[in-house]
């Protein structure tokens, strides 16, 4: 499992380079390169509404099935099951 700071889209990131955050696209690329089992996107841009987050997760999961967005109170379990 890779839990990755994916605050922005690539379009948003252009004006936020150096802020210390990343994109969901970079998360997908890293997860693919590392061969991790599941990608969890976290540290979402506060201005993203639910519809935007749904679109981001749908797009990320289309490129990397099983990708989810972390949500407040979510409990993740790592390991065989």
C-alpha positions as CSV (number, residue, x, y, z in Angstrom):
1,X,0.0,0.0,0.0
2,X,1.2,3.5,-0.9
3,X,-0.4,6.4,0.8
4,X,0.5,9.5,-1.2
5,X,0.0,13.2,-0.9
6,X,-2.0,14.0,-4.0
7,X,-3.3,17.5,-3.4
8,X,-3.5,18.7,-6.9
9,X,-4.2,17.8,-10.5
10,X,-1.4,18.3,-13.0
11,X,-3.2,21.4,-14.3
12,X,-3.3,22.9,-10.8
13,X,0.2,21.9,-9.9
14,X,1.7,24.2,-12.5
15,X,1.1,27.2,-10.3
16,X,1.9,25.4,-7.1
17,X,5.4,24.0,-7.7
18,X,7.4,24.1,-4.5
19,X,4.5,24.0,-2.2
20,X,5.5,20.6,-1.0
21,X,2.6,18.7,-2.4
22,X,2.1,16.5,-5.4
23,X,-0.5,15.3,-8.0
24,X,-2.6,12.2,-8.3
25,X,-0.9,11.5,-11.6
26,X,2.5,11.4,-10.0
27,X,1.0,9.1,-7.3
28,X,-0.2,6.7,-10.0
29,X,3.2,6.7,-11.8
30,X,5.1,6.1,-8.5
31,X,2.7,3.3,-7.5
32,X,3.2,1.6,-10.9
33,X,7.0,1.9,-10.7
34,X,7.1,0.6,-7.2
35,X,4.6,-2.2,-7.9
36,X,2.6,-1.5,-4.8
37,X,-0.7,-3.3,-4.2
38,X,-3.0,-0.4,-3.5
39,X,-2.8,3.4,-3.9
40,X,-4.4,5.7,-1.4
41,X,-4.6,9.4,-2.2
42,X,-4.5,11.7,0.7
43,X,-4.0,15.4,1.7
44,X,-6.7,16.7,-0.6
45,X,-6.9,20.3,-1.8
46,X,-9.4,22.0,0.6
47,X,-11.1,23.7,-2.4
48,X,-11.9,20.4,-4.0
49,X,-15.6,19.6,-3.5
50,X,-17.0,16.1,-3.4
51,X,-17.7,16.1,-7.2
52,X,-14.1,17.1,-7.9
53,X,-12.8,14.3,-5.6
54,X,-15.1,11.8,-7.2
55,X,-13.7,12.7,-10.6
56,X,-10.1,12.5,-9.4
57,X,-10.6,9.1,-7.8
58,X,-12.5,7.8,-10.9
59,X,-9.7,9.0,-13.2
60,X,-6.9,7.6,-10.9
61,X,-8.7,4.3,-10.6
62,X,-9.1,4.1,-14.4
63,X,-5.3,4.3,-14.7
64,X,-4.7,2.2,-11.5
65,X,-7.6,0.0,-10.5
66,X,-8.2,-0.2,-6.7
67,X,-7.1,3.4,-6.1
68,X,-9.1,5.1,-3.4
69,X,-9.1,8.5,-1.6
70,X,-8.5,8.6,2.1
71,X,-11.4,10.1,4.1
72,X,-11.6,11.4,7.6
73,X,-12.0,8.5,10.1
74,X,-11.0,5.9,7.5
75,X,-9.2,2.8,8.9
76,X,-6.9,1.0,6.5
77,X,-5.7,-2.6,7.0
78,X,-2.4,-3.7,5.5
79,X,-1.6,-7.3,4.9
80,X,-2.9,-10.5,3.4
81,X,-6.6,-11.0,3.8
